[in-house]
Amino acid sequence: MSHSEDFRRTIRQGVRVGRPTLVLHADSSPTDQVRVGFVVSKAVGGAVVRNRVKRRLRHLAADRLADTPAGTRMVVRALPRSAEIPVELSPDLSSAWASALRRLAERSAR
């Protein structure tokens, strides 16, 4: 994702799943693409640390794209703990991703 309006819409209208290292927002869109955006604030650390966290998150999210339904938008917001304990990123992202997809499916079934 590259437009602030996409981030804003996903965060405001989508489902929210929190974990100790990150918060994941997910929403459905009418497109056929899976779009993922990342938010890593200065609270996480300096520029080097923020970029390292962003690279890790991009790598971990890329592995999950094949299992994600078309038209899904995700925003992953890193929390300060993501830089302090990076080994927790992978299980937290996996758990949050699965939970968000399940909640999106439940919401669309209603």
HELIX and SHEET records of a PDB file:
HELIX    1   1 SER A    4  GLN A   13  1                                  10    
HELIX    2   2 ALA A   47  ARG A   64  1                                  18    
HELIX    3   3 LEU A   65  ASP A   67  5                                   3    
HELIX    4   4 ARG A   81  GLU A   84  1                                   4    
HELIX    5   5 PRO A   86  GLU A   88  5                                   3    
HELIX    6   6 LEU A   89  ALA A  109  1                                  21    
SHEET    1   A 4 VAL A  15  GLY A  18  0                                        
SHEET    2   A 4 LEU A  22  SER A  28 -1                                        
SHEET    3   A 4 THR A  72  ALA A  78 -1                                        
SHEET    4   A 4 ARG A  35  VAL A  40  1                                        
END                                                                             
